[in-house]
Amino acid sequence: MTYQNYSLEQLQAIDAAHHLHPFTDHKDLRAAGSRMIVRADGAFIHDSEGNAILDGMAGLWCVNVGYGRDELAEAAYTQMKELPYYNSFFRCTTPTPVLLSQKLSEIAPEHVNQVFYGSSGSESNDTALRLVRHFWALEGKPEKQIIISRQMAYHGSTVAGASLGGMSAMHAQLGAPVPGIVHVMPPYAFELKQDGESDHDFGLRAARAVEDAILEHGADKVAAFIGEPVMGAGGVKIAPDSYWPEIQRICRKHDILLMLDEVITGYGRTGNWFAAQTLGIEPDTITTAKALTSGYQPLSALLVGERISRTLIEKGGEFFHGYTYSGHPVACAVALKNLEIIEQEGLIERVRDDTGPYLASQLAERISPHGIVGEARSIGLMAAIEIVKDKASGQRFPGAGAAAVCVRDHAIANDMMMRAVGDTMILSPPLIWTRETIDMAMDRILAALDAAERDLRSREA
């Protein structure tokens, strides 16, 4: 029996009775009822009530080639018929992860040429943590254990991923995080830049917080620094241009590995295959997932640089780590076809040369002047809109995050799917968006901002 045989109310009741959602207040959800998304095509998702909603989040940062791609369904079907599953243990493999590994090494930064597969970004960040510490043990420096991360970073929901991340609410529920992880200030100029401080100087100050942590704990104890090129789930925080070169200099100076989390930014989001290429970063590991298959299959890939892979291979010994679905043949077949689509349709070039710059211009011209917008920023096809009570001072509305939730609700009511993070609205649309799609999005966002401003101002009257 298919879902069409059920009413929305029946599905909501079953959902409430049996389904625990991620990152959800379940008491609140059961009172309100879940929105039922039933199909999707191109840049739109459709709910059970017949609303066609422009998806400004590409699902969850992942559906880069858009919805309804028959080629990806056919790739999965063909592989399922031929070989639905076999593992990568016991000195075995299957053709699709082999070919995908070759493709990933071709598009990754030049020094990155090995791949370890999982099923989610969280899993691959667990792998990265294990691998980095194992590397230093093989190098005869097992005391190099500490990982430096950043406040408000997001590196997944597993115990290790949540520990690596810098989300205080997650840490509070975690109780006992993985030891040896230190968090420093994020490069978030909108809130943390001091009066009179230039973006350049702020970027250097934020980077030097990493060096201060290295010096405090001792470079002989620090294994790596981990960071998102653009802090996504924390609110699309784009570091000043001075930040990443200084981070790289600091890591090299103190012989610290550089772990880059590109789960959100990988596979075209910033106008290159990887944000490492956009920002000129030379990492030792790159965590990827999400857009690797455009979300059509769960798959993650930890890309590993030569320094680590050479030691792992040459010094030998078993790496006691792996997953049942590492290198799943169906997921890898879908990934290969997905990367082919991105190339054939020139989606990365479109983001870099056309839609990315156009989105930036429309944010500046249409969104930034709005009365409750403190800043609108973007890189490639990801953007953030800061919601403020007072534009001049940047003062927020009372009730942390309540204003952005108000904007979000009005956006969805206007058939525009956006996400609220704290007091920030974020966008990360499919790479198939055109200028016309961006214009449609701007119209709907402005309508949501206008309606939210009326609500927010009236509450204070």
C-alpha positions in Angstrom: 0.0 0.0 0.0 1.4 3.4 -1.0 1.1 6.7 0.9 -1.6 7.9 -1.5 -4.0 5.5 0.3 -3.5 7.6 3.5 -4.9 11.1 4.3 -2.5 13.7 5.6 -4.0 13.4 9.1 -3.5 9.6 9.1 0.2 10.0 8.0 0.7 12.7 10.7 -0.8 10.5 13.3 1.4 7.6 12.4 4.5 9.9 12.2 3.7 11.1 15.7 3.2 7.6 17.0 6.4 6.1 15.7 8.9 8.5 14.1 11.5 10.3 16.0 12.8 13.2 13.8 16.4 14.6 13.9 17.0 17.9 15.7 13.4 18.2 16.8 11.4 19.2 19.8 9.1 16.2 19.7 6.5 17.6 22.0 6.2 20.7 19.8 6.1 18.6 16.6 3.3 16.3 17.8 1.3 19.4 18.7 1.8 21.0 15.3 2.0 18.0 13.0 4.7 17.4 10.4 4.7 18.9 6.9 4.5 16.0 4.5 6.7 16.4 1.4 5.5 13.9 -1.2 7.4 14.6 -4.4 9.9 17.0 -6.0 11.0 18.1 -9.4 13.8 20.4 -10.6 14.1 23.2 -8.0 10.8 22.6 -6.3 9.4 20.3 -3.5 5.7 19.6 -3.3 3.8 18.9 -0.1 0.7 16.8 0.5 -1.5 19.9 0.2 -0.4 20.7 -3.3 2.0 23.5 -2.6 5.0 23.9 -4.9 7.7 25.2 -2.7 11.0 26.7 -4.1 13.7 24.8 -2.3 16.3 27.3 -1.1 18.2 24.6 0.9 18.8 21.9 -1.7 17.2 19.5 0.7 19.8 19.7 3.4 22.6 21.4 1.5 22.8 18.4 -0.8 20.6 18.2 -3.9 23.0 20.1 -6.2 21.6 18.7 -9.5 18.0 19.2 -8.5 15.2 16.7 -8.1 13.7 14.2 -10.5 16.9 13.1 -12.2 16.0 9.9 -14.1 19.7 9.3 -14.8 20.5 8.9 -11.1 17.5 6.6 -10.6 18.6 4.5 -13.6 22.2 4.3 -12.3 21.0 3.0 -9.0 18.6 0.5 -10.6 21.2 -0.8 -13.0 23.7 -1.3 -10.3 21.2 -2.9 -8.0 20.3 -5.5 -10.6 24.0 -6.3 -11.3 25.4 -6.2 -7.8 23.3 -4.6 -5.0 25.9 -4.9 -2.3 29.2 -6.3 -1.4 31.7 -5.1 1.2 35.2 -3.6 1.0 36.5 -5.9 3.7 38.5 -9.2 3.2 40.7 -7.7 0.5 37.6 -7.3 -1.7 36.1 -4.4 -3.5 33.6 -3.7 -6.3 34.0 -1.7 -9.5 32.1 1.5 -8.7 34.0 2.6 -5.6 37.3 1.9 -7.5 36.2 4.2 -10.4 34.7 6.8 -8.1 38.0 7.0 -6.2 39.8 7.6 -9.4 37.4 10.4 -10.3 37.6 12.0 -6.9 41.4 12.1 -7.1 41.2 13.8 -10.5 38.9 16.6 -9.3 40.4 17.1 -5.8 43.4 19.3 -5.0 46.5 17.9 -6.6 48.1 16.4 -3.5 44.8 14.6 -2.4 44.6 11.2 -4.0 43.2 8.6 -1.6 39.5 8.0 -0.5 37.9 6.3 2.5 34.1 5.9 2.2 31.2 6.1 4.7 27.5 6.9 4.6 27.4 10.3 6.1 29.5 13.4 6.9 29.4 12.5 10.6 30.9 9.1 9.8 33.6 10.5 7.7 34.6 13.1 10.4 34.8 10.2 12.8 37.2 8.6 10.3 39.2 11.8 9.9 39.6 12.0 13.7 40.7 8.3 13.9 43.0 8.6 10.9 44.8 11.8 12.1 45.6 10.3 15.5 46.6 7.0 13.9 48.9 8.9 11.5 50.8 10.6 14.4 51.1 7.3 16.2 52.7 5.7 13.1 55.0 8.7 12.9 56.2 7.9 16.4 54.3 10.8 18.0 51.3 9.2 19.7 51.1 12.1 22.2 49.9 14.4 19.3 46.2 13.9 20.1 44.5 17.3 20.5 42.3 18.6 17.8 41.6 22.3 17.6 38.1 23.3 16.4 35.9 26.3 16.6 32.9 27.5 18.5 29.7 27.2 16.4 31.3 24.7 14.0 29.3 21.8 12.9 31.0 18.5 12.2 28.2 16.0 12.6 25.9 14.3 15.1 27.8 11.2 16.2 29.7 11.3 19.5 32.9 12.2 17.7 31.2 14.6 15.2 29.4 16.4 17.9 32.6 16.6 20.0 34.5 18.0 17.1 31.8 20.6 16.4 31.3 23.6 18.5 27.6 23.6 19.2 27.1 24.3 22.9 23.6 22.8 23.0 24.9 19.5 21.5 27.7 19.4 24.0 25.3 19.9 26.9 23.3 16.8 25.8 26.4 14.8 24.9 27.6 14.7 28.5 30.9 13.0 27.8 32.5 14.4 24.6 35.6 12.8 23.0 38.5 14.1 25.0 41.3 16.2 23.6 39.2 18.6 21.5 39.6 22.3 22.0 37.3 25.1 20.6 38.4 28.6 19.8 36.5 31.7 18.4 35.0 31.5 14.9 35.8 34.0 12.2 32.4 35.6 12.4 33.0 39.3 11.6 29.4 40.4 11.8 29.2 39.9 15.6 32.8 39.5 16.8 34.6 42.3 15.0 35.6 45.1 17.3 34.8 48.8 16.7 37.3 50.2 14.3 38.8 46.8 13.4 39.1 46.0 9.7 38.0 42.7 8.2 41.6 42.0 7.5 42.7 42.5 11.0 39.8 40.6 12.4 40.6 37.6 10.2 44.2 37.6 11.5 43.0 37.8 15.1 40.6 34.9 14.6 43.3 32.8 13.1 45.7 33.7 15.9 43.2 32.3 18.4 44.2 28.9 16.8 47.9 29.6 17.3 47.2 30.7 20.9 45.5 27.3 21.6 48.5 25.5 20.0 50.9 27.4 22.2 48.8 26.9 25.3 48.6 23.1 24.9 52.0 22.6 23.1 52.6 21.9 19.5 53.9 18.5 20.5 50.5 17.6 21.8 48.3 19.1 19.0 47.4 16.7 16.1 45.3 18.9 13.8 43.0 21.9 13.2 39.6 21.2 11.8 37.4 23.8 10.1 34.7 24.3 7.5 35.9 26.6 4.7 32.5 28.4 5.2 30.7 27.6 8.5 27.5 26.3 7.1 25.1 25.0 9.8 26.4 27.7 12.2 25.0 30.4 9.8 27.0 30.6 6.6 29.9 32.4 8.3 32.4 33.5 5.6 35.8 34.3 7.0 37.7 37.4 5.9 40.3 36.9 3.1 43.1 37.1 5.6 41.9 34.1 7.7 42.7 31.0 5.8 46.2 31.9 4.6 47.1 32.7 8.2 45.6 29.4 9.4 47.6 27.5 6.8 50.8 29.4 7.8 50.2 28.6 11.5 49.5 24.9 10.8 52.7 24.6 8.8 54.8 26.5 11.3 53.8 24.2 14.1 53.5 20.9 12.1 49.8 20.7 12.6 47.6 18.8 10.2 44.8 20.7 8.5 41.4 18.9 8.3 38.9 20.5 6.1 35.2 19.8 6.4 33.6 20.2 3.0 30.4 18.3 3.7 28.4 21.4 2.7 30.8 23.2 0.4 32.0 20.3 -1.7 31.0 19.5 -5.3 30.4 22.9 -6.7 28.8 25.0 -4.0 31.5 27.8 -4.1 32.2 27.8 -7.8 34.9 25.1 -7.8 34.7 21.4 -7.1 35.9 22.1 -3.6 36.1 25.3 -1.5 39.7 24.4 -0.9 40.3 25.4 -4.5 38.2 28.5 -4.2 40.0 29.7 -1.1 43.5 28.4 -1.9 43.7 26.0 1.0 45.9 22.9 0.9 44.4 20.5 3.5 45.6 17.1 4.7 42.0 15.7 4.7 38.8 16.8 3.1 35.5 15.4 4.5 32.8 15.3 1.9 29.2 13.9 1.6 25.8 15.4 0.8 26.3 16.7 -2.8 28.5 13.7 -3.7 25.3 12.0 -4.8 23.1 15.1 -4.7 21.4 13.3 -1.8 20.0 10.5 -4.0 22.0 7.9 -2.0 23.7 8.2 1.4 27.4 8.3 0.8 30.4 10.2 2.2 34.1 10.2 1.2 37.0 11.3 3.2 39.7 12.5 0.8 43.2 12.0 2.1 46.3 13.9 1.2 49.7 12.4 0.3 51.4 13.0 3.7 48.9 10.9 5.6 48.3 8.3 2.9 52.0 7.7 2.3 52.6 7.0 6.0 49.5 4.8 6.3 50.6 2.7 3.3 54.4 2.6 3.8 54.4 2.0 7.6 51.7 -0.7 7.3 49.7 -2.3 10.0 46.0 -2.7 10.1 43.8 0.5 10.4 41.1 -0.9 12.7 38.3 1.1 11.3 35.5 0.8 8.7 31.8 0.5 8.1 29.5 -2.1 6.6 28.6 0.2 3.8 32.0 1.7 3.1 32.2 1.9 -0.7 28.6 0.8 -1.2 28.4 -0.1 -4.9 24.9 1.4 -5.5 25.8 4.7 -3.8 29.1 4.9 -5.7 27.3 4.3 -9.0 24.9 7.2 -8.3 27.9 9.4 -7.3 29.7 8.7 -10.5 26.6 9.6 -12.6 26.0 12.7 -10.4 29.5 14.0 -10.9 29.1 13.4 -14.7 25.9 15.5 -14.7 27.6 18.3 -12.8 30.4 18.3 -15.4 28.2 17.9 -18.5 25.8 20.6 -17.6 28.6 23.0 -16.5 27.0 23.6 -13.1 30.2 24.6 -11.4 31.1 27.2 -14.1 27.5 28.5 -13.9 27.9 29.1 -10.2 31.3 30.7 -10.5 30.6 32.9 -13.5 26.9 33.6 -13.5 24.5 32.6 -10.7 26.9 33.1 -7.9 27.8 36.7 -8.8 24.2 37.4 -9.7 23.0 36.1 -6.3 25.5 38.4 -4.6 24.3 41.4 -6.6 20.7 40.7 -5.8 21.3 40.3 -2.1 23.2 43.6 -2.1 20.6 45.5 -4.2 17.3 44.0 -3.0 17.8 42.3 0.4 20.5 44.4 2.2 18.5 47.6 2.3 15.6 46.0 4.1 14.7 47.4 7.5 15.4 44.3 9.5 18.4 43.1 7.6 21.8 43.8 9.2 23.9 42.0 6.6 23.4 39.8 3.5 26.4 37.9 2.4 27.2 35.0 0.0 29.9 32.9 -1.6 28.9 30.9 -4.7 25.4 29.6 -4.1 25.2 29.8 -0.3 24.1 32.9 1.5 23.1 34.3 4.9 20.8 37.1 5.9 21.2 38.6 9.4 17.9 39.6 11.0 18.2 42.7 13.3 16.0 45.1 15.1 18.2 48.1 14.4 20.3 48.3 11.2 22.7 51.0 12.5 23.7 49.2 15.7 23.1 45.6 14.7 20.9 45.1 17.8 18.8 41.9 17.6 15.1 41.5 18.4 14.4 40.0 21.8 14.2 36.3 22.2 17.2 34.6 20.6 16.3 33.2 17.2 12.6 34.2 17.4 12.9 36.8 14.7 14.5 34.4 12.2 11.9 31.8 12.9 9.2 34.4 12.2 10.9 35.2 8.8 11.2 31.4 8.1 7.5 30.8 8.7 6.5 33.6 6.5 8.9 32.4 3.8 7.4 28.9 3.8 3.9 30.4 3.7 5.1 32.2 0.6 6.3 28.9 -0.9 10.0 29.6 -0.2 11.9 27.0 1.8 14.6 28.7 4.0 16.3 27.8 7.2 16.7 29.8 10.4 19.9 29.4 12.4 19.9 31.6 15.5 19.1 35.1 14.2 20.3 34.3 10.7 18.4 33.1 7.6 20.4 30.9 5.3 20.2 29.8 1.7 21.9 26.9 -0.1 19.9 26.2 -3.3 20.4 23.5 -6.0 23.1 24.5 -8.4 20.5 24.3 -11.3 19.1 27.6 -10.2 19.1 30.3 -12.9 18.9 34.0 -12.7 15.1 33.7 -13.1 15.0 31.3 -10.1 17.1 33.7 -8.1 14.6 36.6 -9.0 11.7 34.4 -7.9 13.5 33.7 -4.6 14.3 37.3 -4.0 10.6 38.2 -4.5 9.5 35.6 -2.0 12.2 36.5 0.5 11.3 40.2 0.4 7.6 39.3 0.9 8.6 37.2 4.0 10.8 40.0 5.4 8.0 42.5 4.9 5.5 40.3 6.7 7.9 39.4 9.5 8.8 43.1 10.0 5.2 43.9 10.5 4.8 41.1 13.0 8.0 41.8 14.9 7.4 45.6 15.1 3.8 45.1 16.2 4.9 42.8 19.1 7.0 45.7 20.5 4.4 48.4 20.0 
